[in-house]
Amino acid sequence: MIYARIAGTGSFLPGEPVSNDDLVRRGIDTSDEWVMTRTGIRSRHLATADVGSSDLALVASERAIEAAGCEADEIDLVIVATSTPDYIFPSTAALLQSKLGIRNGGPAFDVQAVCSGFVYALTVAEKFIRSGSHKRALVVGAEVFSRILDWSDRGTCVLFGDGAGAVVLEASERPGIVASALHADGSHHPILCVPGGVASGQVIGDPFLRMDGQAVFKFA
């Protein structure tokens, strides 16, 4: 029987930590005490305007590949979980595949499931490997959530930051990932969403993340 095991991991956070007090100095109507007592968050990292999700994913991926002790071109599947892609298309995974110099023609695609996106991507990659169709997968979660935050809404802007994490998943004769379970319920979409859409290359409507924090907490 073919199993899938994690062979290496990597992560990357851009820039220096931005503390709660730093946000106050930037004009956010909040305080360290307010954020800490409600969320436990002390700081977050924010990417500069010239850095995209694929850039964060690249560094995390290089670290995961090094930890796995393999070469980039040995990876025959790339899946990126992101809600903040560099482009509508091509996929961030395809961009990452190119940046890593992978030229073996393996599939590369994105998964969009927001907070649970990495779990979705990992589960999909595991199924590919267990089917025998692929031997080594790169799975990445990467976000530049700072791009879709309303910095006047202290209920959301203090909660999110930017960064990436990656794993190399490879075929194994011994059990690695034992099981997974996914669940979705789209009926709750109004409590956490980015309501704006895209038409003719322009964002139509509200482009920022909106969240009913109490409703999300109760549901989660």
C-alpha positions as CSV (number, residue, x, y, z in Angstrom):
1,M,0.0,0.0,0.0
2,I,1.2,3.5,-0.8
3,Y,1.1,6.1,1.9
4,A,2.0,9.8,2.0
5,R,4.4,11.3,4.6
6,I,5.7,14.7,5.3
7,A,9.4,14.8,4.3
8,G,10.2,18.4,5.0
9,T,8.7,21.7,6.2
10,G,9.5,25.4,5.7
11,S,8.0,28.8,6.5
12,F,8.5,32.4,5.9
13,L,7.3,35.7,7.4
14,P,8.1,39.0,5.7
15,G,9.7,41.9,7.4
16,E,9.8,42.7,11.1
17,P,7.0,41.9,13.5
18,V,4.3,44.6,13.7
19,S,3.1,44.8,17.3
20,N,-0.3,46.0,18.5
21,D,1.3,49.2,19.7
22,D,2.8,49.7,16.2
23,L,-0.8,49.5,14.9
24,V,-1.8,52.2,17.4
25,R,1.0,54.4,16.2
26,R,-0.2,53.9,12.6
27,G,-3.6,55.3,13.6
28,I,-5.6,52.2,14.2
29,D,-8.3,52.7,16.9
30,T,-7.2,49.9,19.2
31,S,-4.7,49.1,22.0
32,D,-2.4,46.2,23.0
33,E,-4.7,45.4,25.9
34,W,-7.8,45.4,23.7
35,V,-6.3,43.0,21.2
36,M,-4.5,40.8,23.7
37,T,-7.5,40.2,25.9
38,R,-9.8,39.3,22.9
39,T,-7.4,37.4,20.7
40,G,-4.1,36.7,22.4
41,I,-2.3,38.2,19.4
42,R,0.8,40.3,20.1
43,S,2.1,40.9,16.6
44,R,1.8,40.0,12.9
45,H,4.0,40.4,9.8
46,L,3.0,42.5,6.8
47,A,4.5,42.3,3.3
48,T,5.6,45.3,1.4
49,A,3.6,46.4,-1.7
50,D,6.0,44.7,-4.1
51,V,5.8,41.3,-2.5
52,G,3.1,38.8,-3.5
53,S,1.9,35.4,-2.3
54,S,4.1,33.6,-4.8
55,D,7.2,35.4,-3.3
56,L,6.4,34.3,0.2
57,A,5.6,30.8,-1.1
58,L,9.0,30.6,-2.8
59,V,11.1,31.1,0.3
60,A,8.9,28.7,2.4
61,S,9.1,26.1,-0.4
62,E,12.9,26.4,-0.8
63,R,13.2,25.8,2.9
64,A,10.9,22.8,2.8
65,I,12.7,21.3,-0.2
66,E,16.0,21.7,1.6
67,A,14.6,20.0,4.7
68,A,13.3,17.1,2.6
69,G,16.7,16.6,1.1
70,C,15.4,16.5,-2.5
71,E,15.7,18.6,-5.6
72,A,13.0,20.9,-6.8
73,D,12.6,19.1,-10.1
74,E,11.8,15.9,-8.3
75,I,8.5,17.5,-7.2
76,D,5.8,16.3,-9.6
77,L,2.8,18.1,-8.1
78,V,2.5,21.7,-6.7
79,I,-0.6,22.9,-4.9
80,V,-0.9,26.3,-3.3
81,A,-3.7,27.3,-0.9
82,T,-4.3,31.0,-1.1
83,S,-7.1,33.5,-1.0
84,T,-4.8,36.3,-2.1
85,P,-3.3,35.1,-5.4
86,D,-0.9,37.2,-7.4
87,Y,-3.3,37.1,-10.4
88,I,-6.8,35.9,-11.1
89,F,-4.8,33.6,-13.4
90,P,-2.4,32.0,-14.0
91,S,-2.4,30.2,-10.6
92,T,0.0,31.1,-7.9
93,A,1.1,27.4,-8.0
94,A,2.0,27.7,-11.6
95,L,4.1,30.9,-10.8
96,L,5.7,29.1,-7.9
97,Q,6.5,26.1,-10.1
98,S,8.3,28.4,-12.6
99,K,10.2,30.3,-9.9
100,L,11.5,27.0,-8.4
101,G,12.7,25.9,-11.8
102,I,10.5,22.9,-12.0
103,R,10.4,21.8,-15.6
104,N,9.0,18.3,-15.4
105,G,5.5,19.2,-16.6
106,G,3.7,18.1,-13.4
107,P,0.4,19.7,-12.5
108,A,0.3,22.9,-10.5
109,F,-3.0,24.5,-9.3
110,D,-4.5,26.6,-6.5
111,V,-7.0,25.7,-3.8
112,Q,-9.1,28.5,-2.3
113,A,-10.6,27.6,1.1
114,V,-9.4,30.6,3.2
115,C,-8.4,29.5,6.8
116,S,-8.8,25.8,6.0
117,G,-7.1,26.0,2.6
118,F,-3.9,24.3,3.6
119,V,-5.8,21.3,5.0
120,Y,-7.7,21.0,1.8
121,A,-4.5,21.3,-0.3
122,L,-2.7,18.7,1.9
123,T,-5.7,16.3,1.6
124,V,-5.8,16.6,-2.2
125,A,-2.0,16.1,-2.5
126,E,-2.2,13.0,-0.2
127,K,-4.9,11.5,-2.5
128,F,-2.8,12.1,-5.6
129,I,0.2,10.3,-3.9
130,R,-1.8,7.4,-2.5
131,S,-3.3,6.8,-6.0
132,G,0.2,6.2,-7.3
133,S,0.0,8.9,-9.9
134,H,2.5,11.2,-8.2
135,K,5.5,10.5,-5.9
136,R,6.4,13.9,-4.4
137,A,4.2,17.0,-3.8
138,L,4.8,20.5,-2.7
139,V,1.9,21.9,-0.6
140,V,2.0,25.6,0.3
141,G,-0.3,27.9,2.2
142,A,0.5,31.6,1.4
143,E,-1.4,34.8,2.0
144,V,-0.9,38.6,1.8
145,F,-4.1,39.2,3.7
146,S,-3.0,42.8,4.4
147,R,-4.1,43.6,0.9
148,I,-7.8,42.9,1.6
149,L,-8.0,44.4,5.1
150,D,-10.0,47.5,5.9
151,W,-7.5,49.3,8.2
152,S,-10.3,51.4,9.7
153,D,-12.1,48.2,11.0
154,R,-10.3,47.3,14.2
155,G,-12.5,44.2,14.5
156,T,-10.7,42.6,11.5
157,C,-7.4,44.4,10.7
158,V,-5.8,43.3,14.0
159,L,-6.4,39.6,13.3
160,F,-4.6,38.9,10.1
161,G,-1.1,39.1,8.7
162,D,1.1,37.8,5.8
163,G,3.2,34.7,5.5
164,A,3.7,31.3,4.0
165,G,4.2,27.7,5.1
166,A,5.1,24.7,3.0
167,V,5.6,20.9,3.2
168,V,7.0,18.4,0.9
169,L,4.8,15.3,0.8
170,E,6.2,12.0,-0.6
171,A,5.2,8.5,-1.2
172,S,6.1,6.0,1.5
173,E,5.6,2.4,2.4
174,R,5.0,3.4,6.0
175,P,1.9,5.3,7.2
176,G,2.3,9.1,7.4
177,I,-1.0,11.0,7.0
178,V,-3.4,8.5,8.5
179,A,-6.7,10.2,7.8
180,S,-8.4,13.5,7.0
181,A,-11.9,14.9,7.1
182,L,-13.2,18.0,5.3
183,H,-16.4,19.9,5.8
184,A,-18.1,23.0,4.4
185,D,-21.3,24.9,4.9
186,G,-21.8,27.7,2.5
187,S,-25.0,28.9,4.1
188,H,-22.9,30.9,6.6
189,H,-21.0,32.9,3.9
190,P,-22.4,36.3,5.0
191,I,-20.5,36.1,8.4
192,L,-17.0,36.0,6.8
193,C,-16.5,37.1,3.2
194,V,-15.0,39.6,0.8
195,P,-18.2,40.7,-0.9
196,G,-16.7,42.5,-3.9
197,G,-16.5,40.8,-7.3
198,V,-14.4,41.2,-10.4
199,A,-15.7,42.3,-13.8
200,S,-13.8,43.7,-16.8
201,G,-10.6,43.7,-14.8
202,Q,-12.0,45.9,-12.0
203,V,-13.2,45.1,-8.5
204,I,-16.9,45.8,-8.3
205,G,-18.3,46.4,-4.8
206,D,-16.6,46.2,-1.4
207,P,-13.0,44.8,-1.9
208,F,-12.3,44.3,1.8
209,L,-12.7,41.3,4.2
210,R,-15.9,41.6,6.3
211,M,-16.5,39.5,9.4
212,D,-19.1,39.1,12.1
213,G,-16.6,38.0,14.7
214,Q,-19.1,36.8,17.3
215,A,-21.0,34.8,14.7
216,V,-17.8,33.2,13.4
217,F,-16.8,32.3,17.0
218,K,-20.1,30.7,17.8
219,F,-20.1,28.7,14.5
220,A,-16.4,27.6,14.8
